[in-house]
Amino acid sequence: MADLTYPATLTDDLREVLGMMNFQTGPMAHAFRDAGLAEIRKKCEEEQAFILDWLIRLVLEHGAGWRRIAGETLQEVAAEAKAARAAAATAAAQRGRDDG
């Protein structure tokens, strides 16, 4: 990956990303973790840091195109997380039947 250059002045795209609150970034981080795509500790500041880092890199790499890429990626991540949660629930239910 090429080196990324942080701009000398704050851009609108970076302002948007850096202004995201933990209640916005938390669900995204949960999806990455649940999908098995990232090891993120279950602390809101860790979750926020992971997502902000990811989004900042997208802004620096793709400029205004970061939103589209983030949206597409998040849709895929959410689908993987949903499948992983369903598989975990099925496995837990099966263990419950085996134990009973």
Beta strands, then each sheet from edge to edge (+ up, - down):
end
